Amino acid sequence: METGFENLKHSLIKLIDEASTIEGISGCPCSELLEKLENNRFNLVVVGQFKRGKTTFINALLGNNILPTAVVPLTSIVTVIEYGTETEVTVIFNDGNRKQVPVQDLPYYVTEKGNPHNEKDVFEVIIKYPSEYLKGGVRLIDTPGVGSVYKHNTDVAYEYLPRSDATVFLISVDQPLSEAEIKFLKDVKGYSEKIFFLQNKADYLSADELKESLDFVRKTLLDEVGFDSPELYYISAKNALEGKLKNNPSLLQSSNLPDFEKRLKRFLLDEKGMILIRSVTGNLLRIISEGILNLEIRLKAINEPIEEMEKKLAAFREKKAEIESEKRDFDILLEGETNRIISDILDPDLEAAKAELKETLLPEYDYFYEKNKSLSPKKLRKSLETFIKEKVQEYYTIFRKNEDTRISLAFEKLTTRFHTKVNTTVDNLFRYSSDLFDLKFETTNGTSSWSMESSFYFKFKDEPLMIEMLGEALTSLMPRFVSNRIIRKNMREYMLEMIERQSGRIRWDFVDRLRKSRLEFRWEMYDRIDKTIRGIEGAVRKGIEIRKRSKEEAAQAEELVSKELSKLKELKDEVTSIRGAAEKPVEIK
């Protein structure tokens, strides 16, 4: 059964297809709007402390044992599950390489046992799976358990909260909320409107015990954490999965998962989906309104004296010169604000990260050296090098993920602000033109969002210098206590150098991505202004050109323009109707 969002989405797709055939808005980015609708994803992030049943819950949603259940905490790797016609597992590594693996090999990449401390250098795993649950665009994101012995697991869970459309926080009836869980929830309280609390393992308790347990958890969330009105549900993920696997409707219903699934679907597709509908209709209405004005200007030019229209065209060109000056100011400000992200966010964060890593790693390095100093010089050097590489890479992998979120959000805010400025410039152009030609023009807000791509990979080993090769040869000939002292000192310096070098490479990556993103954004904004200018100038020129034809030809051309104008106005009414439906409050039951 389709939701309100799905109905509106399909209606809007038809209208966008129709818009793409209308000559009056030939510059419409209809393919981009369609892609935004059809490829939109709703990110459902699942978090919770280790052994709360997160993986079983996700498997229950999918109705199959897709994800491995682990007896030790999972690594820092996030698993993303999205719709696909066939089951397909893709492992993405930190160097950007991808590898398809059989689903049964998944534990070798996403568990601490199969991939301790992420020694395989995995960035993320994406699973495509033919689930009806995922068909509407829902993506399940399985994060590591918060509060496990591995701190980096909690860091990754923190990172994904801002990106989520909804978050499911798993609690267990057999264990009260831990200090780690309470601390985590206090930190993410700002996202409380999209957090659903699931008390799992409800099958462990009787009805009275379950009510008592739910009341206790709700009181804790209200009093200790500070949530205003937490949404709390009970489920048995185990019974839900078993009910689906064995096609046992009564067992599935008793798990209470179906009731929660309905609530979640309405929230994701209806409430969050309506935001998408409003965004797309806003952009489309803006384009249609601009197209209507251009056609009305053309009609005006067909019917007005040529001399009068030439004067108005000259006046418009003077306005165009003002806009060119605004574009130059826009460019200077955009570059300055982008550089401010580097100086105010990136550089301080990198300095703090280097200091923290050195403070943490130096004592660990000394301890590791003491444990391994009985090795031969060659093996000792190799062991220390491996230790340094793993530790530095592990730390900076987490840092880079977290920093990516910070920088991306900052750049998104920046582009949103400048997008608004450009829209204001374009609106001023259309208002000026509508006043110039005595026409009416209504503005509609549109939206824009930007992201940054990265091709970053770690680099630890350069070609050895002759002096390093000579030093390695000499230490093998020295007494053990002398060679060890030299190796310890040299490798310590190597470690500090690697901390600095990787920090520099990460900085270069972020700066390069920001520069490219700024230039791409600037090009799109300039193109938006230039298309507006060309459209208005073109409308006047075409009108004057038609005016110069014979009366019969001019009348035929005027009729065609009038028909296009009627189509656009009808289209505008239909899109406005969809927008109105999307702006109505969604009743969540």
C-alpha positions as CSV (number, residue, x, y, z in Angstrom):
1,M,0.0,0.0,0.0
2,E,1.5,3.4,-1.0
3,T,2.0,6.1,1.6
4,G,1.0,9.7,1.0
5,F,4.7,10.4,0.2
6,E,4.8,7.8,-2.5
7,N,1.6,9.1,-4.1
8,L,2.9,12.6,-4.2
9,K,6.3,11.4,-5.4
10,H,4.8,9.6,-8.4
11,S,2.5,12.5,-9.3
12,L,5.5,14.9,-9.1
13,I,7.6,12.6,-11.3
14,K,4.9,12.8,-14.0
15,L,4.8,16.6,-13.8
16,I,8.6,16.9,-14.1
17,D,8.5,14.6,-17.2
18,E,5.8,16.9,-18.6
19,A,7.9,20.0,-17.8
20,S,10.9,18.7,-19.7
21,T,8.8,18.8,-23.0
22,I,7.7,22.4,-22.6
23,E,9.8,24.8,-24.7
24,G,9.3,27.7,-22.3
25,I,11.5,26.1,-19.7
26,S,14.0,24.4,-21.9
27,G,16.7,25.2,-19.4
28,C,14.9,23.2,-16.7
29,P,17.2,20.8,-14.8
30,C,14.5,18.2,-14.9
31,S,16.9,15.3,-15.0
32,E,18.5,16.5,-11.7
33,L,15.1,16.9,-10.0
34,L,14.1,13.5,-11.1
35,E,17.3,12.0,-9.8
36,K,16.8,13.8,-6.5
37,L,13.3,12.2,-6.2
38,E,14.2,8.7,-7.5
39,N,17.6,8.3,-5.8
40,N,16.7,9.9,-2.5
41,R,17.7,7.8,0.5
42,F,16.3,7.7,4.0
43,N,19.2,6.8,6.4
44,L,18.0,4.7,9.3
45,V,21.0,4.5,11.8
46,V,21.0,1.7,14.3
47,V,23.0,2.3,17.5
48,G,23.3,0.8,21.0
49,Q,25.7,-0.8,23.4
50,F,27.3,-4.2,22.5
51,K,25.1,-7.2,23.0
52,R,21.8,-5.3,22.9
53,G,20.7,-7.2,19.8
54,K,21.3,-4.6,17.1
55,T,22.4,-7.1,14.4
56,T,19.4,-9.4,15.2
57,F,17.1,-6.4,14.9
58,I,18.4,-5.5,11.5
59,N,18.2,-9.1,10.3
60,A,14.6,-9.1,11.6
61,L,13.8,-6.0,9.6
62,L,15.2,-7.7,6.5
63,G,13.7,-11.1,7.3
64,N,17.0,-13.0,6.9
65,N,20.3,-13.6,8.6
66,I,22.4,-11.2,6.5
67,L,24.6,-9.6,9.1
68,P,26.9,-11.8,11.3
69,T,26.2,-11.8,15.0
70,A,29.5,-11.4,16.9
71,V,30.6,-12.6,20.3
72,V,33.2,-9.7,20.4
73,P,32.6,-6.0,19.7
74,L,32.5,-5.1,16.0
75,T,35.2,-2.9,14.5
76,S,34.9,0.7,13.6
77,I,33.5,-0.3,10.2
78,V,30.0,0.8,9.3
79,T,27.8,-1.5,7.3
80,V,25.3,0.1,4.9
81,I,22.4,-2.0,3.6
82,E,20.4,-0.7,0.6
83,Y,18.0,-2.1,-2.0
84,G,19.3,-4.2,-4.8
85,T,17.7,-6.8,-7.1
86,E,20.3,-9.4,-6.0
87,T,22.4,-9.8,-2.8
88,E,25.8,-8.1,-3.3
89,V,28.5,-7.2,-0.9
90,T,31.0,-4.5,-1.7
91,V,34.0,-3.7,0.6
92,I,35.3,-0.2,0.3
93,F,38.9,0.4,1.5
94,N,40.5,3.6,2.7
95,D,42.5,4.0,-0.4
96,G,39.3,4.1,-2.5
97,N,39.6,0.6,-3.9
98,R,36.5,-1.6,-3.9
99,K,36.1,-5.4,-3.8
100,Q,33.1,-7.6,-4.2
101,V,33.0,-10.5,-1.7
102,P,30.6,-13.4,-1.1
103,V,28.1,-12.6,1.7
104,Q,29.5,-15.5,3.8
105,D,32.9,-13.7,3.9
106,L,31.4,-10.6,5.5
107,P,32.7,-11.6,9.1
108,Y,36.3,-11.4,7.7
109,Y,35.8,-7.6,7.2
110,V,33.3,-6.3,9.8
111,T,34.1,-8.2,13.0
112,E,36.9,-7.6,15.4
113,K,37.8,-11.3,15.3
114,G,38.0,-11.4,11.5
115,N,39.5,-7.9,11.1
116,P,41.2,-6.9,14.4
117,H,41.8,-3.2,14.7
118,N,40.8,-2.9,11.0
119,E,44.1,-4.4,9.8
120,K,42.5,-4.9,6.4
121,D,42.1,-1.0,6.1
122,V,38.4,-1.2,5.4
123,F,36.4,2.1,5.2
124,E,32.9,0.9,4.8
125,V,30.9,-2.1,3.6
126,I,27.8,-1.8,1.4
127,I,25.3,-4.6,1.0
128,K,22.6,-4.6,-1.6
129,Y,19.7,-6.8,-0.7
130,P,16.3,-7.5,-2.4
131,S,14.1,-6.5,0.6
132,E,10.7,-4.9,0.2
133,Y,11.5,-2.9,3.3
134,L,14.4,-1.2,1.5
135,K,12.6,-0.7,-1.8
136,G,11.2,2.7,-0.8
137,G,14.7,4.1,-0.5
138,V,15.4,3.2,3.2
139,R,19.1,2.5,3.9
140,L,19.9,0.6,7.1
141,I,23.2,1.7,8.7
142,D,24.7,-0.7,11.3
143,T,27.1,1.2,13.5
144,P,29.6,-0.3,16.1
145,G,28.3,-0.7,19.6
146,V,28.7,2.3,21.9
147,G,30.4,1.8,25.2
148,S,32.4,-1.2,24.1
149,V,36.0,-1.7,25.0
150,Y,36.9,-0.2,21.7
151,K,36.7,3.6,21.9
152,H,36.7,4.0,18.2
153,N,33.4,2.1,17.9
154,T,31.7,4.9,19.9
155,D,33.4,7.5,17.8
156,V,31.9,6.1,14.7
157,A,28.4,5.9,16.2
158,Y,28.7,9.7,17.2
159,E,29.8,10.5,13.6
160,Y,26.7,9.0,12.0
161,L,24.0,10.6,14.1
162,P,23.9,14.0,12.2
163,R,23.6,12.1,8.9
164,S,20.6,10.1,9.9
165,D,17.0,10.6,9.0
166,A,16.0,8.5,11.9
167,T,17.9,6.6,14.6
168,V,17.0,3.4,16.5
169,F,18.6,3.1,19.9
170,L,18.5,-0.5,21.2
171,I,18.1,-1.1,24.9
172,S,17.8,-4.5,26.6
173,V,15.3,-5.6,29.2
174,D,17.9,-7.8,31.0
175,Q,20.3,-4.9,31.6
176,P,19.6,-1.4,32.8
177,L,20.9,1.6,30.9
178,S,24.7,1.8,31.5
179,E,26.7,4.9,32.3
180,A,28.2,4.7,28.8
181,E,24.7,4.6,27.2
182,I,23.5,7.5,29.4
183,K,26.6,9.6,28.5
184,F,26.1,8.8,24.8
185,L,22.4,9.8,24.9
186,K,23.2,13.1,26.7
187,D,25.6,14.0,24.0
188,V,23.2,13.3,21.2
189,K,20.1,14.7,22.9
190,G,20.0,17.4,20.2
191,Y,18.8,14.8,17.7
192,S,16.1,13.5,20.1
193,E,13.2,14.3,17.7
194,K,14.4,11.5,15.4
195,I,15.5,8.9,18.0
196,F,13.3,5.9,18.6
197,F,14.1,3.7,21.7
198,L,13.6,0.0,21.4
199,Q,13.6,-2.2,24.5
200,N,14.7,-5.5,23.1
201,K,14.4,-9.1,24.4
202,A,10.9,-8.4,25.6
203,D,10.3,-12.2,25.5
204,Y,12.4,-12.5,28.6
205,L,9.7,-10.9,30.8
206,S,6.1,-11.3,31.7
207,A,3.6,-8.6,30.7
208,D,3.7,-7.0,34.2
209,E,7.5,-7.1,34.3
210,L,7.7,-5.6,30.9
211,K,5.5,-2.7,31.8
212,E,7.6,-2.1,34.9
213,S,10.8,-2.2,32.9
214,L,9.4,0.2,30.2
215,D,8.3,2.7,32.9
216,F,11.8,2.5,34.5
217,V,13.6,3.2,31.2
218,R,11.2,6.0,30.3
219,K,11.8,7.6,33.8
220,T,15.6,7.3,33.2
221,L,15.4,8.9,29.8
222,L,13.3,11.8,31.3
223,D,15.1,12.4,34.6
224,E,18.7,11.4,34.0
225,V,19.2,12.0,30.3
226,G,16.7,14.9,29.9
227,F,14.6,13.8,26.9
228,D,11.2,15.6,26.9
229,S,9.0,12.9,25.4
230,P,11.0,9.8,24.3
231,E,9.3,7.4,21.9
232,L,9.8,4.0,23.6
233,Y,8.7,0.6,22.2
234,Y,9.3,-3.0,23.2
235,I,10.2,-5.7,20.8
236,S,11.7,-9.2,20.6
237,A,14.1,-9.1,17.7
238,K,14.8,-12.8,18.1
239,N,11.1,-13.8,17.9
240,A,10.6,-11.3,15.0
241,L,13.4,-12.9,13.0
242,E,12.3,-16.4,13.8
243,G,8.7,-15.5,12.9
244,K,9.7,-14.2,9.5
245,L,12.1,-17.1,8.7
246,K,9.6,-19.7,9.7
247,N,6.6,-17.8,8.2
248,N,4.9,-17.8,11.6
249,P,2.6,-14.7,11.7
250,S,1.6,-15.1,15.4
251,L,5.2,-15.3,16.6
252,L,6.0,-12.2,14.4
253,Q,3.0,-10.3,15.8
254,S,3.9,-11.2,19.4
255,S,7.4,-9.7,18.8
256,N,5.7,-6.2,18.4
257,L,8.1,-5.5,15.5
258,P,5.3,-5.0,12.9
259,D,3.7,-2.2,15.0
260,F,7.1,-0.4,15.2
261,E,7.8,-0.9,11.5
262,K,4.5,0.9,10.6
263,R,5.4,3.8,12.9
264,L,8.9,4.0,11.5
265,K,7.8,3.8,7.8
266,R,5.3,6.7,8.4
267,F,8.0,8.8,10.0
268,L,10.6,8.1,7.3
269,L,8.5,8.2,4.2
270,D,5.7,10.5,5.1
271,E,7.3,13.0,7.5
272,K,10.8,13.0,6.1
273,G,9.6,12.4,2.6
274,M,7.4,15.5,2.6
275,I,10.6,17.6,3.2
276,L,11.9,16.2,-0.1
277,I,8.6,16.9,-1.9
278,R,8.7,20.5,-0.6
279,S,12.3,20.9,-1.8
280,V,11.7,19.6,-5.3
281,T,8.4,21.5,-5.8
282,G,10.1,24.7,-4.6
283,N,12.8,24.3,-7.2
284,L,10.3,23.4,-9.9
285,L,8.0,26.3,-9.1
286,R,10.9,28.7,-9.3
287,I,11.8,27.4,-12.7
288,I,8.2,27.5,-13.9
289,S,7.7,31.1,-12.6
290,E,10.8,32.2,-14.5
291,G,9.7,30.4,-17.6
292,I,6.3,32.1,-17.4
293,L,7.9,35.6,-17.1
294,N,10.2,34.9,-20.1
295,L,7.2,33.9,-22.3
296,E,5.2,37.0,-21.1
297,I,8.2,39.2,-22.0
298,R,8.3,37.6,-25.4
299,L,4.6,38.3,-25.9
300,K,5.1,41.8,-24.8
301,A,7.9,42.3,-27.3
302,I,5.7,40.8,-30.1
303,N,3.0,43.4,-29.4
304,E,5.0,46.5,-28.3
305,P,6.7,49.0,-30.7
306,I,10.2,47.8,-31.6
307,E,11.8,51.2,-30.6
308,E,10.2,50.9,-27.1
309,M,11.5,47.3,-26.7
310,E,15.0,48.3,-27.8
311,K,15.1,51.0,-25.1
312,K,14.0,48.5,-22.5
313,L,16.6,46.0,-23.7
314,A,19.3,48.7,-23.3
315,A,18.1,49.4,-19.8
316,F,18.3,45.7,-19.0
317,R,21.9,45.6,-20.3
318,E,22.8,48.3,-17.8
319,K,21.4,46.2,-15.0
320,K,23.4,43.3,-16.4
321,A,26.6,45.3,-15.9
322,E,25.7,45.7,-12.2
323,I,25.2,42.0,-11.9
324,E,28.6,41.3,-13.3
325,S,30.1,43.4,-10.5
326,E,28.1,41.5,-7.9
327,K,29.5,38.2,-9.3
328,R,33.0,39.4,-8.7
329,D,32.2,40.4,-5.1
330,F,30.5,37.0,-4.7
331,D,33.7,35.2,-5.9
332,I,35.9,37.1,-3.4
333,L,33.6,36.4,-0.5
334,L,33.2,32.8,-1.3
335,E,36.9,32.2,-1.5
336,G,37.4,34.0,1.8
337,E,34.7,32.1,3.6
338,T,36.1,28.8,2.3
339,N,39.6,29.7,3.6
340,R,38.0,30.5,6.9
341,I,36.8,26.9,7.2
342,I,40.4,25.8,6.8
343,S,41.8,28.3,9.3
344,D,39.0,28.2,11.9
345,I,38.1,24.5,11.8
346,L,40.5,22.3,9.9
347,D,43.9,23.6,11.1
348,P,43.0,23.8,14.9
349,D,41.5,20.3,14.7
350,L,44.6,18.9,13.0
351,E,46.9,20.5,15.6
352,A,44.7,19.1,18.5
353,A,44.7,15.7,16.8
354,K,48.5,15.6,16.5
355,A,49.0,16.6,20.1
356,E,46.5,14.0,21.3
357,L,48.1,11.2,19.2
358,K,51.6,12.0,20.3
359,E,50.5,12.1,24.0
360,T,48.7,8.7,23.6
361,L,51.2,7.0,21.4
362,L,54.5,7.8,23.0
363,P,53.9,5.7,26.2
364,E,52.4,3.0,24.0
365,Y,55.5,3.0,21.8
366,D,57.8,2.7,24.9
367,Y,55.8,-0.2,26.2
368,F,55.8,-2.0,22.9
369,Y,59.5,-1.5,22.6
370,E,60.2,-3.0,26.0
371,K,58.1,-6.0,25.1
372,N,59.9,-6.6,21.9
373,K,63.5,-5.5,22.5
374,S,64.7,-9.1,22.6
375,L,64.1,-9.4,18.9
376,S,66.9,-9.2,16.3
377,P,67.6,-5.7,15.1
378,K,65.9,-6.3,11.8
379,K,62.8,-7.9,13.3
380,L,62.6,-5.2,16.0
381,R,62.8,-2.4,13.4
382,K,60.1,-4.1,11.4
383,S,57.8,-4.7,14.4
384,L,58.1,-1.1,15.5
385,E,57.4,0.1,12.0
386,T,54.3,-2.1,11.8
387,F,53.2,-0.9,15.2
388,I,53.6,2.8,14.2
389,K,51.8,2.3,10.9
390,E,48.8,0.6,12.4
391,K,48.4,3.0,15.3
392,V,48.8,6.2,13.2
393,Q,46.5,4.9,10.5
394,E,43.9,3.7,13.0
395,Y,43.8,7.1,14.8
396,Y,43.7,9.2,11.6
397,T,41.1,7.0,10.0
398,I,38.7,7.9,12.8
399,F,39.8,11.5,12.8
400,R,39.3,11.8,9.1
401,K,35.8,10.4,9.2
402,N,34.8,12.8,12.1
403,E,36.5,15.8,10.5
404,D,34.8,15.0,7.2
405,T,31.4,15.4,8.9
406,R,32.5,18.8,10.5
407,I,34.0,20.2,7.3
408,S,31.1,19.0,5.1
409,L,28.5,20.5,7.4
410,A,30.5,23.8,7.5
411,F,30.7,23.9,3.7
412,E,27.1,23.0,3.3
413,K,26.1,25.9,5.6
414,L,28.4,28.1,3.5
415,T,26.9,27.1,0.2
416,T,23.4,27.4,1.5
417,R,24.1,30.9,2.5
418,F,25.6,31.8,-0.9
419,H,22.9,29.9,-2.7
420,T,20.4,32.2,-1.0
421,K,22.5,35.3,-2.1
422,V,22.5,34.1,-5.7
423,N,18.7,33.4,-5.6
424,T,18.3,36.9,-4.3
425,T,20.4,38.3,-7.2
426,V,18.3,36.2,-9.7
427,D,15.0,37.3,-8.1
428,N,16.2,41.0,-8.3
429,L,16.9,40.4,-12.0
430,F,13.4,39.0,-12.6
431,R,11.7,41.7,-10.5
432,Y,13.6,44.4,-12.4
433,S,12.5,42.8,-15.6
434,S,8.9,42.4,-14.6
435,D,8.8,46.1,-13.5
436,L,10.6,47.1,-16.8
437,F,8.0,45.3,-18.9
438,D,5.0,45.9,-16.6
439,L,4.5,42.3,-15.7
440,K,3.9,40.3,-12.5
441,F,6.4,37.9,-11.1
442,E,6.3,35.7,-8.0
443,T,9.4,34.2,-6.4
444,T,9.6,30.7,-4.9
445,N,12.5,29.5,-2.7
446,G,14.7,26.6,-4.0
447,T,17.3,24.6,-2.3
448,S,20.8,23.4,-3.0
449,S,23.2,21.0,-1.2
450,W,26.8,20.2,-1.8
451,S,29.2,17.4,-0.7
452,M,32.9,16.8,-1.1
453,E,34.5,13.7,-2.6
454,S,37.8,12.4,-1.4
455,S,40.5,10.2,-3.0
456,F,42.6,10.1,0.2
457,Y,44.8,7.2,1.0
458,F,47.5,6.7,3.6
459,K,51.1,6.7,2.6
460,F,53.7,5.5,5.1
461,K,56.7,4.1,3.1
462,D,58.8,6.2,0.8
463,E,61.9,4.9,-1.0
464,P,64.6,4.6,1.7
465,L,67.4,7.1,1.6
466,M,71.0,5.8,1.3
467,I,71.8,7.0,4.9
468,E,68.8,5.0,6.2
469,M,69.9,1.9,4.3
470,L,73.4,2.3,5.6
471,G,72.1,2.8,9.2
472,E,70.1,-0.4,9.0
473,A,73.2,-2.3,7.8
474,L,75.4,-0.9,10.5
475,T,72.9,-1.7,13.4
476,S,72.9,-5.3,12.4
477,L,76.7,-5.4,13.1
478,M,76.6,-3.6,16.5
479,P,76.1,-5.1,20.0
480,R,72.4,-5.6,20.8
481,F,72.2,-2.9,23.5
482,V,73.8,-0.3,21.2
483,S,71.7,-1.2,18.1
484,N,68.5,-1.3,20.2
485,R,69.2,2.2,21.5
486,I,69.7,3.5,18.0
487,I,66.7,1.7,16.6
488,R,64.5,3.0,19.5
489,K,65.6,6.6,18.9
490,N,65.3,6.4,15.1
491,M,61.9,4.7,15.1
492,R,60.6,7.2,17.7
493,E,61.6,10.0,15.3
494,Y,60.0,8.0,12.4
495,M,56.8,7.8,14.4
496,L,56.7,11.6,15.1
497,E,57.5,12.2,11.5
498,M,54.7,10.0,10.4
499,I,52.2,11.8,12.7
500,E,53.2,15.1,11.0
501,R,53.3,13.7,7.5
502,Q,49.9,12.0,7.6
503,S,48.5,15.1,9.2
504,G,49.9,17.1,6.3
505,R,48.4,14.7,3.7
506,I,45.0,14.8,5.4
507,R,45.2,18.6,5.4
508,W,46.1,18.6,1.7
509,D,43.2,16.3,0.9
510,F,40.7,18.5,2.7
511,V,42.0,21.8,1.2
512,D,42.0,20.3,-2.3
513,R,38.5,19.0,-1.9
514,L,37.3,22.3,-0.6
515,R,39.0,24.2,-3.5
516,K,37.4,21.9,-6.1
517,S,34.0,22.0,-4.4
518,R,34.2,25.8,-4.2
519,L,35.0,26.1,-7.9
520,E,32.2,23.7,-8.9
521,F,29.8,25.6,-6.7
522,R,30.9,28.9,-8.1
523,W,30.5,27.6,-11.7
524,E,26.9,26.4,-10.9
525,M,26.0,29.7,-9.3
526,Y,27.5,31.8,-12.2
527,D,25.7,29.6,-14.7
528,R,22.4,30.2,-12.8
529,I,22.9,34.0,-13.1
530,D,24.1,33.8,-16.7
531,K,21.2,31.6,-17.8
532,T,18.8,34.1,-16.3
533,I,20.3,36.9,-18.2
534,R,20.4,35.0,-21.4
535,G,16.8,33.9,-20.9
536,I,15.5,37.5,-20.5
537,E,17.6,38.9,-23.3
538,G,16.6,36.0,-25.5
539,A,12.9,36.6,-24.8
540,V,13.1,40.2,-25.9
541,R,15.2,39.5,-29.0
542,K,12.8,36.7,-30.1
543,G,9.8,39.0,-29.6
544,I,11.4,41.8,-31.6
545,E,12.4,39.2,-34.3
546,I,8.7,38.0,-34.5
547,R,7.5,41.6,-34.5
548,K,9.5,42.2,-37.7
549,R,7.8,39.4,-39.6
550,S,4.6,39.6,-41.5
551,K,1.3,40.1,-39.5
552,E,0.2,36.5,-40.4
553,E,3.5,35.0,-39.2
554,A,3.6,37.1,-36.1
555,A,0.0,36.1,-35.2
556,Q,0.9,32.4,-35.6
557,A,4.0,32.8,-33.5
558,E,2.0,34.7,-30.8
559,E,-0.5,31.8,-30.7
560,L,2.3,29.3,-30.2
561,V,3.8,31.3,-27.4
562,S,0.3,31.8,-25.8
563,K,-0.2,28.0,-25.8
564,E,3.1,27.4,-24.2
565,L,2.3,30.0,-21.6
566,S,-1.1,28.3,-20.8
567,K,0.7,24.9,-20.4
568,L,3.2,26.5,-17.9
569,K,0.4,28.1,-15.9
570,E,-1.5,24.8,-15.7
571,L,1.7,23.0,-14.7
572,K,2.3,25.6,-12.0
573,D,-1.2,25.1,-10.5
574,E,-0.6,21.3,-10.4
575,V,2.8,21.6,-8.8
576,T,1.4,24.2,-6.3
577,S,-1.3,21.7,-5.4
578,I,1.3,19.0,-4.6
579,R,3.3,21.4,-2.6
580,G,0.2,22.4,-0.6
581,A,-0.4,18.7,0.2
582,A,3.2,18.3,1.3
583,E,3.0,21.3,3.6
584,K,0.1,19.8,5.6
585,P,1.2,18.5,9.0
586,V,1.7,14.7,8.9
587,E,-0.3,12.9,11.6
588,I,1.9,10.2,13.1
589,K,-0.1,7.4,14.7
